[in-house]
Amino acid sequence: MATVTKSTLPAGSRRRRGVRIIHGLKWLTPGLRVKRWLLLIPIGLTPVLLGVIILMQLQAMNLFDWLDALAKNTFRLKLDLPQVFVPLGSGLILLGLCIMFASAVGVVRNIVSVVSPEQELYDLPDVIQKKRSLSQGPRIVVIGGGTGLSTLLRGLKRHTANLTAVVTMTDDGGSSGLLQRQMAGGMLPPGDIRNCLVALADAEPLMQELFQYRFETKDDTDGLSGHSFGNLLIAAMADITGDFEQAIEKTSSILAIRGRVLPSTVESVMLVGEMADGREVTGETSIAHDPAAIQHIKLCPDAPKPPLEVIEAIRTADVIVMGPGSVFTSVIPNLLVREIAQAIATSRAPKVYVCNVMTQPGETDGFAASDHVRAIEEHAQRHPLPDGQQRVMDFVLVNTARPSDEELLARYKKTGSQFVEPDVAEIAAMGYKPITGSFISESAVVRHDPEKLAKAILRVWSDRPFFGKQRQS
């Protein structure tokens, strides 16, 4: 084998090596306050070497003879006796290691004090361990929109950093709708994207509160009133970068999110509802407020393309989760993107649908849990899916705990909303595996508890060795 000499190395390799050396020497720059700690490394190495020499009885350059003479004359100790050289050598090695450990701690303390002044040094091992653990968590893709999706993400981010939220792009109400009409050339709705970014954020609470801040001005017609700061920031980022996906990526960096948030499509699409009375209603907000029941939902244009990152995330996912959220306006619109529905159907990962706790007026009036499942199934199968892969879910997570606050339920009933009946037997008869339990958090509203949801989904992932057997049976 030919020996590689400096002259035979490519010029690029020699240049990179030179750059690394130069960058390494920068640690010796005055003012960094790390040289004193780096100096402790050779100081600590000295007793370690002495300890090894004594323990191993090494005659290293007559050093052992010198040590032996010093020990005899000064301390009247014989280094050739095990009861002397074993504890002495071990003690010296331990002393040297302690000095080098103190050196490492000192270097880290100085670096952390500059890079992250708010981070306490004694918390650092816990932070590192936590981040390592989260980085090794399952790859989970969550598909939906609205507040239900952000609720689920808040629970999952405590267990894994490998999260991908795929968000519907049909919101046309509130601040998102205003921006679509106000921005020159239009833009994609940022509202659901913003909620997911905040839910996944590792940033300070004040930064999260800032992103959710909504302006209230003296004149409601001035164009600013009703906008949230986060939506305006995403709109500005999209205008600066000229790309909505880049805008999300830059905003994600500001919030230091765990995972990533992706739009289901970067094409401008509208939601069209086919109502029970035969009419077609255009726009998510109009559909939700129309008095007629929804029969079917479709997109216009009807064949938008998803980002390649969405398909890749689904392909490599360990678990795929849909919902919770508005069935017709948050979950189903994502499945109307043909490539997304096909990628989910062909995935070998366990697929979980999280059913809503309460019905939504104008969308799912009188729906039981099985009706939610049936609506998703019917819309997903409107696309030609691969033979034998006609389903986009395997498990249906259903809350079976009825809210105990009857007064709270009465308030919901006045708005036309009621408890979703958990007809688990019907879901099982449809060929799905129900996941039942108490998954609600009762406060001023009835909604899913983020931690309970996350743990239930992680149990599906932990049982994955048996999942393949179930698919083959």
C-alpha positions in Angstrom: 0.0 0.0 0.0 1.4 3.4 -1.0 2.2 5.8 1.8 0.3 9.0 1.6 2.7 11.9 2.1 2.0 15.6 2.4 2.9 16.1 -1.2 0.5 13.5 -2.4 -2.5 14.9 -0.5 -4.9 17.0 -2.6 -4.5 20.7 -2.2 -8.0 20.9 -0.9 -7.3 18.5 1.9 -4.1 20.3 2.9 -6.1 23.6 2.9 -8.8 22.2 5.1 -6.2 20.8 7.5 -4.6 24.2 7.7 -7.9 25.9 8.4 -8.6 23.4 11.2 -5.3 24.1 12.8 -5.8 27.9 12.6 -9.3 27.6 14.1 -7.9 25.4 16.9 -5.2 28.0 17.7 -8.0 30.6 18.2 -8.7 29.0 21.6 -5.4 30.6 22.7 -6.6 34.1 21.8 -6.4 36.6 24.7 -9.7 37.4 26.4 -11.4 34.0 25.9 -10.5 33.1 29.5 -10.0 29.4 28.7 -6.2 29.2 28.6 -5.9 29.0 32.4 -8.2 26.0 32.4 -6.5 24.4 29.4 -3.2 24.7 31.3 -4.7 22.5 34.0 -4.8 19.5 31.6 -1.0 18.9 31.5 -0.8 19.8 35.2 -3.4 17.1 35.9 -1.7 14.7 33.5 1.5 14.8 35.6 0.2 13.0 38.8 -1.7 10.6 36.5 1.6 9.6 34.9 3.3 9.4 38.2 0.5 7.2 39.6 0.8 4.8 36.6 4.5 4.6 37.0 4.2 3.8 40.7 1.4 1.2 40.2 3.1 -0.5 37.3 6.6 -0.3 38.9 7.9 1.1 35.6 11.6 2.0 35.3 10.9 5.0 33.0 14.2 6.8 32.5 15.3 6.0 36.0 12.3 8.0 37.3 11.2 5.2 39.5 14.6 5.0 41.2 14.3 8.7 41.9 10.8 8.4 43.2 11.8 5.4 45.3 14.8 7.3 46.8 12.6 10.4 47.5 9.9 8.3 49.2 12.5 6.5 51.4 14.5 9.6 52.4 11.5 11.9 53.0 8.6 9.8 54.0 10.4 6.5 55.0 8.2 4.6 52.5 9.2 1.7 50.3 7.6 2.0 46.9 8.1 -1.7 46.2 5.6 -2.7 48.9 2.0 -3.2 47.6 0.5 -1.6 50.7 2.5 1.5 49.7 2.5 1.8 45.9 -1.1 0.7 45.4 -2.8 3.4 47.4 -0.2 6.0 46.5 -0.4 5.3 42.8 -4.2 5.2 42.8 -4.4 8.4 44.8 -2.1 10.2 42.3 -4.2 9.0 39.4 -7.4 10.2 41.1 -5.8 13.6 41.9 -4.8 14.1 38.3 -8.2 13.1 36.9 -9.9 15.5 39.3 -7.6 18.3 38.1 -8.4 17.5 34.5 -12.1 17.3 35.3 -11.9 20.7 36.9 -10.2 22.0 33.8 -13.0 20.7 31.6 -15.7 22.2 33.9 -13.9 25.5 33.8 -13.7 25.6 30.0 -17.4 24.7 29.7 -18.4 27.3 32.4 -16.7 30.0 30.4 -18.2 29.0 27.1 -21.7 28.6 28.6 -21.5 32.0 30.4 -21.0 33.7 27.0 -23.0 31.6 24.6 -26.0 31.1 26.9 -25.8 33.4 30.0 -29.2 32.3 31.3 -28.2 28.7 31.5 -27.0 27.5 34.9 -23.9 25.3 34.8 -25.3 22.7 37.2 -28.3 22.3 34.8 -26.1 21.6 31.8 -25.9 17.7 32.3 -29.6 17.5 32.6 -30.1 19.7 29.5 -27.6 17.5 27.5 -29.2 14.3 28.7 -32.7 15.6 27.8 -31.7 16.7 24.3 -29.9 13.4 23.6 -33.0 11.5 24.8 -35.4 13.6 22.7 -33.1 13.3 19.6 -33.4 9.5 19.9 -37.2 9.5 20.1 -39.5 8.1 17.5 -40.1 9.9 14.2 -43.7 11.0 14.4 -45.7 12.8 11.7 -48.8 14.6 12.9 -51.3 15.7 10.2 -54.1 18.2 10.7 -54.7 21.8 11.6 -56.3 24.1 14.1 -55.9 24.1 17.9 -56.2 20.3 18.1 -53.0 19.8 16.3 -51.1 22.2 18.4 -52.5 20.6 21.6 -51.1 17.2 20.5 -47.7 18.7 19.6 -47.3 20.2 23.1 -47.5 16.7 24.6 -45.4 14.9 22.0 -42.5 17.4 22.1 -41.8 16.3 25.7 -40.9 12.9 24.5 -39.3 13.3 21.1 -37.7 16.0 18.9 -38.3 14.0 15.7 -41.6 15.6 15.0 -43.1 16.7 11.7 -46.4 18.6 11.7 -48.1 18.6 8.3 -50.6 21.5 8.3 -53.6 22.2 6.1 -53.5 25.3 4.0 -57.2 26.1 3.5 -57.7 28.6 6.5 -59.4 31.7 5.2 -60.7 33.3 8.4 -59.3 35.8 10.9 -55.8 37.2 10.5 -54.9 34.5 8.0 -57.8 35.5 5.7 -57.0 39.2 6.1 -53.3 38.7 5.1 -54.3 36.6 2.0 -56.4 39.5 0.9 -54.1 42.3 1.9 -50.7 41.1 0.8 -49.7 42.0 -2.8 -49.8 38.8 -4.8 -51.5 37.0 -1.9 -49.9 34.5 0.4 -50.6 31.2 2.1 -52.5 31.2 5.4 -50.0 31.4 8.3 -52.4 30.9 11.3 -52.2 27.2 11.8 -48.5 27.2 11.0 -48.0 29.8 13.7 -49.9 27.8 16.3 -47.8 24.7 15.6 -44.6 26.6 15.7 -45.5 28.1 19.1 -46.6 24.6 20.3 -43.2 23.1 19.4 -41.1 26.1 20.6 -38.3 25.9 23.1 -38.1 29.6 23.3 -38.8 31.7 26.4 -42.5 32.0 27.4 -42.4 35.7 26.6 -41.3 35.0 23.0 -44.2 32.5 22.7 -46.6 35.0 24.1 -45.3 37.6 21.6 -46.0 35.3 18.7 -49.6 34.8 19.8 -50.1 38.5 20.6 -53.1 39.9 18.7 -53.3 43.6 17.9 -56.4 45.6 19.0 -56.4 49.2 17.7 -58.7 52.1 18.0 -59.9 51.8 14.5 -60.9 48.2 13.5 -60.7 49.2 9.8 -57.1 50.3 9.9 -55.8 46.9 8.6 -53.8 46.1 11.7 -56.5 45.2 14.2 -57.1 41.5 14.5 -53.7 40.5 13.2 -51.4 38.4 15.4 -47.7 39.3 15.6 -46.6 35.8 14.6 -48.7 35.9 11.4 -47.2 39.3 10.5 -43.7 38.0 11.1 -44.3 34.9 8.8 -45.8 37.2 6.2 -42.7 39.5 6.4 -40.4 36.5 6.2 -42.3 35.2 3.1 -42.0 38.6 1.4 -38.3 38.9 2.2 -37.3 35.4 1.2 -39.8 35.1 -1.6 -40.7 31.5 -0.4 -43.3 30.4 2.2 -41.3 27.3 3.2 -38.2 29.4 3.8 -40.3 31.8 5.9 -41.4 28.9 8.1 -37.8 27.6 8.4 -36.5 31.0 9.5 -39.3 31.5 11.9 -38.7 28.0 13.3 -35.1 29.1 14.1 -36.3 32.2 16.0 -38.5 30.0 18.2 -35.9 27.2 18.4 -38.7 24.6 17.8 -38.4 20.8 18.4 -39.1 19.2 15.1 -40.4 21.0 12.0 -43.6 22.3 10.6 -44.5 21.8 6.9 -47.5 23.0 4.8 -49.5 20.2 3.1 -49.1 22.2 -0.1 -47.5 25.4 -1.1 -50.1 26.0 -3.8 -53.0 28.4 -3.2 -56.0 26.2 -2.6 -59.6 26.8 -1.6 -61.9 24.4 0.3 -65.2 23.6 -1.4 -68.0 22.0 0.5 -70.7 19.9 -1.2 -73.7 20.5 1.2 -76.6 18.2 1.9 -79.0 20.5 0.0 -77.0 20.2 -3.2 -75.3 23.6 -3.0 -71.5 24.1 -3.2 -70.0 26.5 -0.7 -66.5 27.9 -1.1 -64.2 28.8 1.7 -63.4 27.1 5.0 -65.1 29.8 7.1 -68.3 29.8 4.9 -68.5 26.0 5.0 -68.2 25.9 8.8 -70.9 28.5 9.3 -73.3 27.2 6.7 -76.5 25.8 8.2 -76.7 22.8 5.9 -74.8 19.6 6.7 -71.6 18.8 4.9 -71.7 15.9 2.5 -68.3 16.1 0.9 -65.2 18.3 0.8 -62.9 18.9 -2.1 -60.1 21.2 -3.0 -59.9 23.8 -5.8 -57.8 23.3 -7.7 -58.3 19.6 -7.1 -54.7 18.3 -7.6 -52.2 20.4 -5.6 -48.7 19.0 -5.1 -47.2 18.6 -1.6 -43.6 19.5 -0.7 -41.2 16.6 -1.2 -40.3 16.9 2.5 -43.8 16.0 3.5 -43.8 12.7 1.5 -40.3 11.9 2.8 -41.3 12.5 6.4 -44.4 10.2 6.0 -42.2 7.5 4.2 -39.7 7.4 7.1 -42.2 7.9 10.0 -42.3 5.5 12.9 -45.9 6.6 13.7 -48.4 8.7 11.7 -51.1 10.6 13.6 -54.1 12.4 12.2 -56.1 14.8 14.3 -57.5 15.9 16.6 -59.2 18.7 14.9 -62.1 19.7 12.6 -62.8 16.6 10.5 -63.9 18.4 7.4 -61.8 21.5 7.6 -58.6 20.4 9.3 -57.9 16.7 8.8 -59.6 15.7 5.5 -58.1 18.6 3.5 -54.7 17.1 3.9 -55.9 13.8 2.6 -57.3 15.5 -0.5 -53.7 16.0 -1.6 -53.4 12.8 -3.5 -49.7 12.1 -2.9 -50.2 12.5 0.9 -53.1 10.1 1.0 -51.1 7.6 -1.0 -48.0 7.9 1.1 -50.0 7.4 4.3 -51.8 4.3 2.9 -48.6 2.6 1.7 -46.6 3.4 4.9 -45.8 0.4 7.1 -45.9 2.7 10.2 -48.8 2.4 12.6 -51.4 5.0 11.7 -53.5 6.6 14.4 -56.6 8.8 14.1 -57.4 10.9 17.2 -61.1 11.4 17.4 -62.5 14.7 18.7 -64.0 14.9 22.2 -66.9 17.3 21.3 -68.9 17.7 18.1 -68.5 20.9 16.1 -71.6 23.0 15.2 -72.1 23.1 11.4 -69.6 20.3 10.7 -70.2 17.2 12.8 -73.6 17.7 14.4 -74.8 14.5 15.9 -71.6 12.6 15.0 -70.5 9.6 17.0 -66.9 8.5 16.9 -67.5 6.0 14.1 -69.1 8.8 12.0 -65.8 10.8 12.2 -63.9 7.7 11.1 -66.3 7.0 8.2 -66.0 10.6 6.9 -62.2 10.3 6.8 -62.3 6.9 5.2 -64.8 8.0 2.4 -62.7 11.0 1.5 -59.4 9.2 1.5 -60.7 6.5 -0.8 -61.9 9.1 -3.4 -58.3 8.9 -4.6 -57.0 5.8 -6.3 -54.8 4.1 -3.7 -52.5 1.1 -4.3 -54.3 -2.3 -4.3 -54.6 -3.7 -0.8 -53.6 -0.4 0.8 -57.0 1.4 0.9 -56.8 2.7 4.5 -55.1 5.7 6.0 -55.6 4.6 9.6 -55.1 1.4 11.7 -55.9 2.7 15.2 -58.7 5.0 16.4 -58.0 6.8 19.7 -61.4 7.5 21.3 -62.0 9.2 24.6 -64.5 7.3 26.7 -64.5 9.5 29.8 -67.6 11.7 29.9 -66.9 15.3 31.3 -68.1 15.4 34.9 -69.1 19.1 34.8 -72.7 19.1 33.7 -72.8 22.9 33.7 -69.9 22.9 31.3 -71.7 20.4 29.0 -74.8 22.6 29.2 -72.8 25.6 28.0 -71.5 23.5 25.1 -75.1 22.4 24.3 -76.2 26.0 23.9 -73.6 26.5 21.2 -74.8 23.3 19.4 -71.9 21.1 20.6 -72.2 17.8 22.4 -70.1 14.9 23.7 -68.9 12.6 21.0 -70.3 9.2 21.8 -67.6 6.5 21.9 -69.2 3.7 19.9 -66.2 1.5 20.2 -67.9 -1.6 19.0 -68.9 0.0 15.7 -65.3 1.2 15.1 -64.0 -2.4 15.8 -66.6 -3.8 13.4 -65.2 -1.5 10.7 -61.9 -3.2 11.1 -60.0 -0.7 13.1 -58.3 -1.2 16.5 -59.8 1.2 19.1 -57.6 2.8 21.7 -59.8 3.8 24.6 -59.4 5.7 27.8 -59.7 9.0 29.5 -57.8 11.5 27.4 -59.6 14.7 28.3 -58.5 17.7 30.4 -61.4 19.6 32.0 -61.0 23.3 32.6 -63.0 26.1 31.1 -63.3 24.0 28.0 -63.3 20.3 27.2 -60.3 19.3 25.2 -57.7 16.6 24.9 -55.0 16.4 27.5 -51.6 16.8 25.7 -49.7 14.4 28.0 -52.3 11.7 28.0 -52.5 11.8 24.2 -48.8 11.7 23.8 -48.4 8.7 26.1 -51.2 6.8 24.3 -49.5 7.4 21.0 -46.1 6.4 22.3 -47.6 3.1 23.6 -48.6 2.4 20.0 -45.0 3.0 19.0 -43.5 0.9 21.8 -45.8 -2.1 20.7 -44.5 -1.8 17.1 -42.8 -5.2 17.0 -46.2 -6.8 17.2 -47.7 -4.4 14.7 -46.2 -6.1 11.6 -47.7 -9.5 12.8 -51.1 -7.8 13.1 -50.8 -6.5 9.5 -49.9 -9.9 8.1 -52.7 -11.9 10.0 
